[in-house]
Amino acid sequence: MVTSAANLTFSSVGASQESFWSVVKVFQQSLPSIVDTGAYVSFLLTNESFAVTPIQGPGIPKTQLQQLLNATLTRLEEKAILYTIHVDEFPTFYKSYREYDPPVNVSQLQIGGRLIPRSLVHNNISALVQAERSIIDSKVGAVISGVCVNVSLADPAINSVNPVWRTALFDAVIGTPYSYTNDTQNVAYADLMTNQFLPLLEDLTPNGGAYLNEADFQQPNFQEVLYGGNYPSLKAIKAKYDPFDTFYAITAVGSENWFEDQSQGGRLCPTL
């Protein structure tokens, strides 16, 4: 299948913060029109730059993909912010993926996430951008990545996926630096994720959820946040096929039956 791909990068260096964030806002406002074509988008936001890395558009011609970015490019030019953009067309998705999706090292970050519903971008984009800005401006080197898709384009299936995905526009993943030599910092940043950063997004997305693979390992009420209404049936399946809890993982189904006893070196003990 013919596939087009694009990446776009611009910096906050030399631009006012208001100008920089106004472009971020316009880009996120354009996400529904992009993903509704069947494209997916990945972006990375730091305190110095914003990068679309990339947009992949299976079955979308190059000219159409570029048009989907016109609103963002117009705002960049209005604010006189320099940017770099590349848009290409490939005969197959595989070739597009090989060229535009480089490997990403995530082992140097502690992460937590929240699924951002389409309704929030439509109805309260300013509050979303302000929350993102508060996280980025925290002076701890936090970053935010987004994986943006429209899963509602596919026929709904009965499965264990968190139903919140059906109305999500993107998965917002917050990352803080991970140190291999400073456990005190790691613990502090993990608590910052749980108690300060994620609540900024949670307050905007009541009854929302998060994607298990990119969620906070300390996520309160993880049963509802990560599994939604599927949790009771999943726990029943777990009890049927693994009655002795042989399989365990933090925030996995049934993990509330166990705790790590730090007085015993982190030994796994049953919850009484």
Disulfide bonds with the S-S distance in Angstrom:
none
